[in-house]
Amino acid sequence: MVEYIRTVQLDAVTVTVINVGDIQVPYTEWLNVSPVEWSAHGAAKLTGPVCMPIQCFHIALPGMSILVDASFYDFPHDHPWAIPHYQPPPGLLAGLAQANVQPDEIAHVVITHGHFDHYNGTTHQDRGHHTPCFPNARHHFGRADWDQLQPQLQDPNSEASHTLAVLQRQGLLDLVEGDHDLSDGIQIISAPGETPGHQIVRIHADERTLYVLGDLYHHTIEVEHPMWMVKWNDVEANYRSRQMLMKAALGEHALLFATHIPTVGRLQQTDSGPIWEAV
């Protein structure tokens, strides 16, 4: 099996990257890029389906345990994004256990946005009922996404009803508007575009800075071409969010973690603009 759990140590901060499973997507069909523009800039890099991980990030600091996104691999074999004959990794809870992280120790779960692959691991079935996986955690979710998901939240058979609505009923869900400080050096930052309530996380400790980006970027080529984005994005909002992140991350020499980008990266300034440099 391909390694599904990795640890990055940054002085007092430990980041555990847990891949709950890979998907194979028609990425070039998702992009808002014309065939002429794609041929000129991207054809040599991407052809055919693109394999993407679905990653969650546990961040341990002295006295603080945070999870960014909680995902569950739930793709049947005949799903168009499923990789033929693919056996997914053991999953988020198994990965946390391997990292010696107990679910009831986690104090905060930041859900970057309201797409199912970022929140469908917040609950699990226990004797026929959907139960929070992280019973002592505050779950932070963008209010704009909560408002947008209302039709699904009212459907008792939906993913949102089995997860976000359960958290809300049990008093574990905090709806976030704008930026929000979790504690000293830990921020939730509004970064709309992928969804109206999309948010990222900034950690600053011991003079080191890292960001967990959710779906601000789906692929490193979007860093090189910041106006390239998936067709469901709000282009203007997403571009502003990317420019905000680029300016900050370049100045801070920050480490970057993204849900669907397999490498940990930094932004590197070049003559033609920033690129994602794997580290």
Number of C-alpha atoms within 10 A of each C-alpha: 6 7 8 19 21 13 14 12 11 16 11 11 20 16 19 22 26 28 29 26 23 23 20 17 17 14 17 18 12 12 17 16 17 10 11 10 10 16 11 10 12 16 14 9 7 12 11 12 14 14 17 20 18 22 29 31 27 23 22 18 15 8 6 13 20 21 23 26 26 28 25 24 19 15 15 10 13 9 12 13 18 19 18 11 7 11 12 18 19 14 19 26 20 15 22 19 11 11 16 9 17 13 18 12 14 21 17 20 25 26 25 32 28 24 17 15 20 23 25 21 23 25 22 17 11 9 7 7 11 16 18 22 19 25 18 15 21 18 26 23 25 25 19 19 20 21 13 14 16 13 12 15 20 12 12 11 10 13 17 23 20 22 22 24 21 20 23 14 9 12 11 20 18 15 15 21 15 15 14 14 12 15 10 9 12 18 17 25 22 20 29 27 23 27 23 22 24 28 30 25 24 19 21 16 15 10 8 15 19 23 22 23 24 27 22 28 21 19 19 19 17 18 20 18 15 19 16 19 25 19 13 12 19 15 19 12 16 23 20 15 21 22 13 12 19 21 12 12 20 15 10 16 14 20 22 22 23 26 28 23 20 19 15 15 19 23 24 15 14 9 5 8 12 18 19 19 15 14 9
